[in-house]
Amino acid sequence: MRPLRTVKAPYRDRRDAGQALAEALSHHRHQNHLLVLALPRGGVAIGFEVAQALHAPLDIWVVRKLGLPGHEEYAMGAIASGGVRVMNPLPGMSVAPEILAKTLAREEAELTRRELRYRGAHPAINPRGRHVILVDDGLATGATMRAAALAVAQQHPAHLTVAVPVGSREGCAELADVADEVVCPFMPEPFHAVGRWYEHMTQASDEEVCQLLEQAWKQRAHEIRQAHPLTPVAGAAAASAPSVPSVPSVPSVPSVPSNPSPMR
């Protein structure tokens, strides 16, 4: 795990936190084939700042927490793009198979809806062969990020860094076996909750996520046109990617109501 840097906390907002995280990731600034993958919703504002600072393309990696029925704030596991499922141990508790199946179906539908809603016509960037930085706005238990990291690892990146501006020491340590590097500039003790370490942490909306992604993709396309004026740019997401097969597109599913609970 990268050593801690001096940070001013609590962070003002996600933009402030993203800038602090970008500074902690500055050793990646001149890395070839760099890719920043952000976990929606809250992680996109963080990823936007990191991608801007490191001059890297930005894309999303969608993860959904599996909340324990009746106690949804407690994660019994998580699912991520690529069909990955991570389940947490539930000491002294059990969940009926039919209830688990219902929860999985609901969250898988929402995961697919978000991928279609946020990316639109932009093709996904294949992580294969890239130096990937996977970011979120904070980390408590680490279940959500673990599912995301396992899903990315199945795409065979050259190097995988998990990065958050604030997290619990235990949660960060648990990710050491699924990432090549874990970067967290602020690990307060006692930790309590991610939101405690932000002065302003409102629920990120789908519209905010789409706006940030569109801004990042347009800016990336502009940079590529300036660097390679004779090269056509089909989409900011596909530009400057290594020559590898693209990630299969996600089939369309009916829209379902968005679950507003934050993911950790």
Buried (B, 14 or more C-beta within 10 A) or exposed (E): BBEEBEBEBBBBBBBBBBBBBBBBBEEBEEBEBBBBBBBBBBBBBBBBBBBBBBEBBBBBBBBBBBBBBEEBEBBBBBBBBBEBBBBBEEEEEEBEEEEBEEBBEBBBBBBBBBBBBBBEEBBBBBBBBBBBBBBBBBBBBBBBBBBBBBBBBBBEBBBBBBBBBBBBEBBBBBBEEBBBBBBBBBBBEEBEEBBBBBEEBEEBEBEBBBEBBBEBBEBBBEBBBEEEEEEEBEBBBBBBBBEEEEBEEBEEBEEEEEBEEBBB
